[in-house]
């Protein structure tokens, strides 16, 4: 996490607290640590430039995610294609399990990344904001500037497509996959 220099320590602490969560969501979208770091850094810089607007910190979180999603979409537009993303495991998940469990965990993570990569950007955005960050449908609709019905539809369709991708990955591995369904 980088050092953040704002006008007040309180604002710096708020931004530092959000940095890791912003990074995790962005990484779920792009699966590339360098791109995720750059996009989060751009988001934090925007917050620092606009910190005088935040007398109430309750709106800061949604604003940060809105800026992050806009930065992500700008990046995708600049790529002039739907980004095909290769998973890069940057030791984001540290486990104290033994080598065998670590290998199984890495295989599972790789299967999920491959399945997520096959989803549209819109589905990845909604799945990560609801699934990883725990935002409500209303909050996601506000962040993405889209109707709540669209959020619900993308979430439902995204979960269904992700499940299909994971099932096809499991069946292509002749039933020897480590992917499990958890309800």
Legacy VTK file of the C-alpha trace (Angstrom):
# vtk DataFile Version 3.0
C-alpha trace
ASCII
DATASET POLYDATA
POINTS 183 float
0.000 0.000 0.000
1.436 3.390 -0.955
1.806 6.340 1.350
-1.049 8.800 1.043
-0.546 12.482 1.683
-3.720 14.479 2.101
-4.556 17.573 4.084
-5.705 15.718 7.200
-4.621 12.552 8.933
-8.228 11.440 9.211
-8.728 11.636 5.446
-5.422 9.831 4.845
-6.479 7.057 7.214
-9.808 6.686 5.401
-8.097 6.381 2.032
-5.548 3.919 3.378
-8.366 1.832 4.842
-10.091 1.654 1.456
-6.973 1.045 -0.639
-6.814 -2.751 -0.150
-10.531 -3.251 -0.780
-10.405 -1.126 -3.922
-7.414 -3.123 -5.091
-9.126 -6.467 -4.474
-12.203 -5.455 -6.458
-10.150 -4.041 -9.295
-7.977 -7.158 -9.340
-11.152 -9.249 -9.631
-12.004 -7.262 -12.760
-8.640 -7.321 -14.480
-6.613 -10.148 -12.848
-3.460 -8.117 -13.269
-1.696 -6.612 -10.268
-0.038 -3.787 -12.214
-3.260 -2.624 -13.857
-5.184 -2.899 -10.577
-2.520 -0.888 -8.699
-2.487 1.818 -11.369
-6.268 2.139 -11.423
-6.505 2.285 -7.626
-3.716 4.851 -7.522
-5.605 6.988 -10.061
-8.713 6.667 -7.887
-6.850 7.726 -4.737
-5.312 10.669 -6.606
-8.801 11.784 -7.637
-9.902 11.598 -4.010
-6.928 13.667 -2.913
-7.659 16.293 -5.571
-11.305 16.439 -4.445
-10.950 15.980 -0.692
-12.522 19.337 0.085
-15.846 17.902 -1.169
-15.926 15.290 1.584
-17.157 16.815 4.799
-19.164 13.650 5.381
-17.136 10.486 5.078
-20.196 8.259 4.567
-20.323 9.198 0.870
-16.611 8.662 0.342
-16.797 4.879 -0.106
-19.429 4.941 -2.851
-17.646 7.842 -4.520
-14.341 5.922 -4.525
-15.951 2.889 -6.152
-17.695 5.087 -8.715
-14.369 6.684 -9.655
-12.715 3.257 -9.739
-15.372 1.845 -12.072
-15.000 4.874 -14.342
-11.217 4.471 -14.385
-11.645 0.777 -15.198
-14.059 1.516 -18.054
-11.737 4.198 -19.431
-8.896 1.691 -19.351
-11.014 -0.877 -21.226
-12.021 1.706 -23.826
-8.372 2.626 -24.346
-7.597 -1.029 -24.954
-10.247 -0.843 -27.708
-11.406 -4.365 -27.002
-12.937 -6.416 -24.257
-9.898 -7.142 -22.236
-8.757 -10.736 -22.251
-7.154 -11.121 -18.900
-4.645 -13.682 -17.811
-4.645 -14.537 -14.147
-1.430 -13.606 -12.430
-1.126 -14.925 -8.930
0.866 -12.356 -7.043
0.678 -14.203 -3.750
-2.515 -12.312 -3.007
-3.818 -15.200 -0.965
-1.483 -16.236 1.789
-2.370 -19.436 3.541
-0.741 -21.298 6.360
-1.852 -24.612 4.911
0.660 -27.165 3.755
1.964 -27.410 0.185
-0.723 -29.888 -0.875
-3.548 -27.641 0.311
-1.842 -24.610 -1.222
-1.676 -26.382 -4.570
-5.372 -27.270 -4.391
-6.228 -23.708 -3.413
-4.175 -22.292 -6.299
-5.882 -24.653 -8.748
-9.293 -23.606 -7.459
-8.403 -19.920 -7.699
-7.115 -20.464 -11.226
-10.378 -22.186 -12.235
-12.418 -19.301 -10.824
-10.214 -16.706 -12.573
-10.572 -18.547 -15.865
-14.324 -18.735 -15.442
-14.584 -15.043 -14.449
-12.420 -14.103 -17.437
-15.022 -15.605 -19.760
-17.752 -13.366 -18.351
-18.503 -9.928 -19.725
-17.044 -6.923 -17.965
-20.518 -5.938 -16.776
-21.045 -9.299 -15.091
-17.586 -9.195 -13.475
-18.269 -5.713 -12.101
-21.579 -6.631 -10.494
-20.370 -9.996 -9.165
-17.318 -8.454 -7.523
-19.141 -5.465 -6.009
-21.878 -7.653 -4.529
-19.877 -10.820 -3.871
-16.516 -9.441 -2.766
-17.435 -6.103 -1.279
-20.903 -6.870 -0.016
-22.553 -3.779 -1.444
-26.336 -3.759 -1.571
-28.107 -3.757 -4.924
-28.986 -0.075 -4.396
-25.357 0.821 -3.737
-24.158 -1.099 -6.798
-26.795 0.618 -8.932
-25.527 3.971 -7.654
-21.860 3.089 -8.211
-22.457 1.763 -11.725
-25.039 4.440 -12.538
-27.492 1.824 -13.743
-31.031 0.847 -12.727
-31.400 -1.599 -9.847
-33.246 -4.025 -12.119
-30.210 -4.145 -14.390
-27.978 -4.861 -11.404
-30.247 -7.691 -10.292
-30.423 -9.100 -13.813
-26.638 -8.932 -14.326
-26.041 -10.510 -10.945
-28.453 -13.359 -11.619
-27.121 -13.941 -15.132
-23.496 -13.538 -14.009
-23.886 -16.119 -11.241
-25.557 -18.506 -13.658
-22.821 -18.057 -16.272
-20.083 -18.385 -13.664
-21.640 -21.598 -12.377
-21.837 -22.931 -15.957
-18.195 -22.020 -16.585
-17.078 -23.708 -13.367
-19.166 -26.788 -14.162
-17.683 -27.029 -17.654
-14.179 -26.620 -16.226
-14.930 -29.380 -13.748
-16.307 -31.756 -16.384
-13.403 -31.054 -18.757
-11.019 -32.122 -16.013
-12.759 -35.523 -16.007
-14.298 -34.977 -12.626
-10.944 -34.492 -10.903
-11.388 -30.789 -10.301
-11.063 -29.238 -6.866
-13.924 -26.821 -7.500
-16.774 -27.303 -5.024
-20.109 -25.618 -4.736
-20.742 -23.893 -1.454
-24.205 -22.678 -0.615
LINES 1 184
183 0 1 2 3 4 5 6 7 8 9 10 11 12 13 14 15 16 17 18 19 20 21 22 23 24 25 26 27 28 29 30 31 32 33 34 35 36 37 38 39 40 41 42 43 44 45 46 47 48 49 50 51 52 53 54 55 56 57 58 59 60 61 62 63 64 65 66 67 68 69 70 71 72 73 74 75 76 77 78 79 80 81 82 83 84 85 86 87 88 89 90 91 92 93 94 95 96 97 98 99 100 101 102 103 104 105 106 107 108 109 110 111 112 113 114 115 116 117 118 119 120 121 122 123 124 125 126 127 128 129 130 131 132 133 134 135 136 137 138 139 140 141 142 143 144 145 146 147 148 149 150 151 152 153 154 155 156 157 158 159 160 161 162 163 164 165 166 167 168 169 170 171 172 173 174 175 176 177 178 179 180 181 182
